[in-house]
Amino acid sequence: MSDAILRPRRSVLYMPGANERALEKAKSLPADALILDLEDAVAPDAKADARKRVAAAAASGEYGYREVTIRVNGPGTAWHADDLRAAAEAGPDAVVVPKVDSADTVREVERALEAAGAPDRTAIWAMVETPRAMLDARAVAAASERLTVLVMGTNDLAKELHAEHVPGRAPLLTGLSLALLAARDTGKAILDGVYNDVKNAEGFEAECVQGRQFGFDGKTLIHPSQVEPCNRAFAPSAEQIARAQKIIDAFDEATREGRGVVTVDGRMIENLHVEDARRILALAEAIAGR
C-alpha cells in the first residue's frame, strides 16, 4: 500500500480562492484536504488577486493536518502558466490540474513546476473529466511519480457525454470504473466527484456510500455542510475495525501454530483478506491520529 492511498482523504473541500473569509474559515473545518480554487470559483477579472491570496494561504502553514492544494486554471487558458509558477513558489501539498486528457499534459505540468522551483513535496493531482481522459486514464495515472491522485470531474464528464444527473449515476459508471481501474493499477489514490444539491442530505449520503463501495478514497465537496457526513461515510466503521483486528489475530495465531487453514466466523481467511484488514486498520489509525 502506498502512502498516497493510506493518507486519509475522505473529505476534500473546494474553497473559492477569491474569498478571503472562506480561506480563513477553512482553517477550522474538519476536512481532510482543501482545494484552494483559482478556476471555476474565480471570475476572470479576479484571477490575479486570487492567485496571490491562494499562494499566500498555501504557504502560510496555518491549516494544520489538512492537506492544502491549489487548483490552477486548465492548460490552454491565459492563466495556466502564471498559476503554475505561483503554485510552485508557494509549495502546497499538491497542484490540482483540471482537464488532464493525456500523459503528455501531466509531463508538461511536471516540467513547468520543476522549472519554477516546486519542492519535491508538491504533488500533482490530475482531474479526469472528459471521455478521452476516461479512455486514457491509465496512461495519465502512470505518467509521473509526482502524480499521486486522480480527481473525478463528474460535472464536466456528464456534460461531455450529454448525460443527465440521475440517482445512482448510471450514465457515469463506465467512466468512474475506468478511472478507478487506472488508479488502482498504478498505485494512485482517487477521489469521487462533487454532489451538486447541497440541500439534499439524503441524496448526498447515498452517493458517498456508493463512492465508498466502488472503492474511492474520498469525495470532493462544494459546501462545508458536506464535510462531516462525508468523513463518516468514508471512515472504517467500528464493526469493520473490530472484524479486521479479529482476522489479523486469527491469522497470526494460525501462523504461530503452523496451521494452513484459518477461519473467522465460519469463513475461510486468505492472505487477501489479511491485507485488506491491515489496510483498514492503518486507515483507521491514520484518521485517529488527526
C-alpha positions in Angstrom: 0.0 0.0 0.0 1.4 3.4 -1.0 1.4 6.4 1.3 -0.7 8.2 -1.3 -3.5 5.7 -0.7 -3.2 5.4 3.1 -3.3 9.2 3.8 -6.9 10.0 4.7 -8.7 12.0 2.0 -12.3 11.2 3.0 -13.4 14.8 2.5 -11.7 17.2 0.0 -13.4 20.6 0.0 -13.2 23.2 -2.8 -12.7 26.7 -1.4 -13.0 29.8 -3.6 -9.6 31.5 -4.0 -11.1 34.9 -4.3 -12.9 34.8 -1.0 -10.6 35.8 1.9 -13.2 34.8 4.5 -13.6 31.3 3.0 -9.9 30.7 3.1 -9.9 31.8 6.8 -12.9 29.6 7.6 -11.2 26.6 6.0 -8.7 26.5 8.9 -11.4 25.4 11.3 -13.3 22.9 9.1 -12.8 19.1 9.7 -11.9 18.4 6.1 -9.0 16.1 5.4 -7.9 18.2 2.4 -8.7 21.6 0.8 -8.6 22.6 -2.8 -8.0 26.4 -3.0 -9.6 27.1 -6.3 -8.4 29.5 -9.0 -10.5 28.0 -11.7 -14.3 27.9 -11.7 -14.9 29.8 -8.5 -12.9 32.9 -9.6 -14.1 35.5 -12.2 -11.6 36.4 -14.9 -11.1 39.9 -13.6 -10.3 38.5 -10.1 -7.8 35.8 -11.2 -4.6 37.8 -10.4 -5.7 38.8 -6.9 -6.9 35.4 -6.1 -3.6 33.8 -7.3 -1.7 36.0 -4.8 -4.2 35.3 -2.0 -4.2 31.5 -2.6 -0.4 31.3 -2.8 -0.1 33.2 0.5 -2.6 30.9 2.2 -0.9 27.7 0.9 2.5 28.9 2.1 1.2 30.0 5.5 1.3 26.7 7.3 -1.9 27.7 9.1 -4.1 24.8 8.0 -2.9 22.1 10.5 -3.3 18.5 9.5 -5.3 19.4 6.4 -3.7 18.7 3.0 -3.6 22.0 1.2 -3.7 22.1 -2.6 -4.2 24.7 -5.3 -6.4 24.2 -8.3 -4.9 26.1 -11.2 -6.7 27.1 -14.4 -6.5 24.5 -17.1 -3.9 24.0 -19.9 -4.6 26.3 -22.8 -6.1 29.1 -20.7 -4.5 32.5 -20.3 -3.9 32.0 -16.6 -2.4 28.4 -16.6 1.3 29.3 -16.8 1.1 32.1 -14.2 -0.9 29.9 -11.9 1.7 27.0 -12.1 4.6 29.4 -11.4 2.8 30.9 -8.3 1.8 27.4 -7.1 5.4 26.1 -7.5 6.7 29.0 -5.4 4.1 28.6 -2.7 4.9 24.9 -2.4 1.4 23.4 -1.5 0.9 19.7 -0.9 -0.4 19.4 -4.4 -1.3 21.3 -7.5 -4.7 20.2 -8.9 -4.8 20.4 -12.7 -8.2 20.4 -14.5 -8.9 18.8 -17.9 -5.9 16.4 -18.0 -6.5 14.3 -21.0 -3.2 12.7 -21.7 0.2 11.6 -20.2 1.8 14.4 -22.2 -0.2 17.0 -20.3 1.0 15.5 -17.0 4.6 15.7 -18.1 4.2 19.3 -19.3 2.8 20.3 -15.9 5.6 18.4 -14.2 8.3 20.2 -16.2 6.7 23.6 -15.6 6.5 23.0 -11.9 10.1 21.9 -11.6 11.3 24.8 -13.8 9.6 27.1 -11.4 11.3 25.5 -8.4 8.4 23.4 -7.0 9.6 21.4 -4.0 9.6 17.6 -4.2 6.7 17.5 -1.7 4.4 19.2 -4.1 2.4 16.5 -5.9 0.2 16.7 -9.0 -3.5 15.8 -8.7 -4.9 15.3 -12.2 -8.6 15.9 -12.8 -10.0 13.5 -15.3 -13.3 14.8 -16.7 -13.7 14.0 -20.4 -14.3 10.9 -22.4 -10.7 11.0 -23.7 -9.4 11.1 -20.1 -11.5 8.1 -19.2 -10.2 6.1 -22.1 -6.6 7.1 -21.4 -6.8 7.1 -17.6 -4.1 4.6 -17.0 -1.6 6.4 -19.2 -2.4 9.6 -17.3 -2.1 8.0 -13.9 1.3 6.3 -14.8 2.8 9.4 -16.5 4.7 10.7 -13.4 5.7 9.7 -9.9 4.8 13.2 -8.9 1.2 12.4 -9.8 -0.4 10.9 -6.7 -4.1 11.4 -7.0 -6.8 11.3 -9.7 -9.8 13.6 -9.2 -13.1 12.8 -10.9 -14.7 15.8 -12.6 -18.1 14.3 -12.9 -20.0 17.5 -13.8 -17.8 18.1 -16.9 -17.9 14.4 -17.7 -21.7 14.4 -17.7 -21.7 17.5 -19.9 -19.3 15.9 -22.4 -21.4 12.7 -22.5 -24.7 14.7 -22.9 -25.8 12.7 -19.9 -28.3 13.5 -17.2 -27.6 13.7 -13.5 -29.7 10.9 -12.0 -29.7 9.0 -8.7 -27.3 6.1 -8.9 -25.3 7.8 -11.7 -25.8 5.1 -14.2 -24.6 7.2 -17.2 -21.3 7.8 -15.4 -20.5 4.3 -14.1 -18.3 3.3 -17.1 -16.1 6.3 -16.7 -15.9 6.0 -12.9 -14.9 2.4 -13.3 -12.2 3.0 -15.9 -10.6 5.7 -13.7 -10.7 3.5 -10.7 -9.1 0.7 -12.5 -6.3 3.0 -13.7 -5.7 4.4 -10.2 -5.6 1.0 -8.5 -3.4 -0.5 -11.2 -0.8 2.3 -10.8 -1.0 2.7 -7.0 -2.6 6.1 -7.0 -5.4 7.5 -4.8 -8.7 8.5 -6.4 -11.4 10.9 -5.4 -15.0 10.9 -6.4 -16.7 13.9 -8.0 -18.9 16.5 -6.3 -22.6 16.3 -5.4 -24.4 19.4 -6.6 -27.6 19.6 -4.5 -26.2 20.8 -1.2 -29.7 20.8 0.4 -30.3 17.1 -0.4 -28.6 15.4 2.6 -30.1 12.0 1.9 -29.0 12.0 -1.7 -25.6 13.2 -0.8 -25.1 10.4 1.8 -26.3 7.8 -0.7 -23.7 9.0 -3.2 -21.0 8.9 -0.6 -21.9 5.3 0.2 -21.9 4.4 -3.5 -18.4 6.0 -3.9 -17.0 4.1 -0.9 -18.5 0.8 -2.1 -16.9 1.5 -5.6 -13.5 1.9 -3.9 -12.9 5.7 -4.0 -10.7 7.0 -1.2 -12.9 10.0 -0.6 -15.0 12.6 -2.3 -14.6 16.2 -3.4 -17.1 18.6 -1.9 -18.6 22.0 -2.7 -20.0 23.0 0.7 -18.8 22.8 4.4 -22.0 21.1 5.4 -21.0 18.1 3.4 -17.7 17.5 5.3 -18.8 15.7 8.4 -21.3 13.2 6.7 -18.6 12.5 4.1 -16.0 11.8 6.8 -18.4 9.3 8.4 -19.1 7.6 5.1 -15.5 7.1 4.1 -14.1 6.1 7.5 -14.0 2.5 8.5 -16.9 1.7 10.8 -16.4 0.3 14.3 -17.6 -3.1 13.1 -15.1 -3.1 10.2 -12.3 -2.2 12.6 -13.3 -5.0 15.0 -13.6 -7.6 12.3 -10.2 -6.5 10.7 -8.5 -7.0 14.1 -10.2 -10.4 14.5 -8.9 -11.5 11.1 -5.4 -10.4 11.8 -5.4 -12.0 15.3 -6.7 -15.3 13.9 -4.2 -15.3 11.1 -1.3 -14.6 13.4 -2.3 -17.3 15.8 -2.6 -19.8 13.0 0.8 -18.8 11.6 2.4 -19.4 15.0 0.8 -22.8 15.3 1.7 -23.8 11.8 -1.9 -24.2 10.7 -2.5 -23.7 7.0 -6.3 -23.1 7.2 -7.8 -20.1 9.1 -11.5 -19.4 9.5 -13.2 -16.4 11.2 -16.9 -16.7 11.9 -17.1 -19.7 9.7 -15.5 -18.0 6.7 -12.1 -19.1 5.2 -9.4 -16.4 5.5 -6.8 -15.9 2.8 -3.9 -13.5 2.5 -6.0 -11.1 0.5 -8.4 -10.8 3.5 -5.5 -10.2 5.8 -4.0 -7.5 3.5 -7.4 -5.7 3.4 -7.7 -6.0 7.2 -4.3 -4.3 7.6 -5.3 -1.5 5.2 -8.5 -0.9 7.2 -6.6 -0.7 10.5 -3.9 1.5 9.0 -6.5 3.9 7.7 -8.4 3.9 11.0 -5.1 4.7 12.8 -4.3 7.5 10.5 -7.7 9.1 11.0 -7.5 8.7 14.8 -4.1 10.4 14.7 -5.5 13.7 13.5 
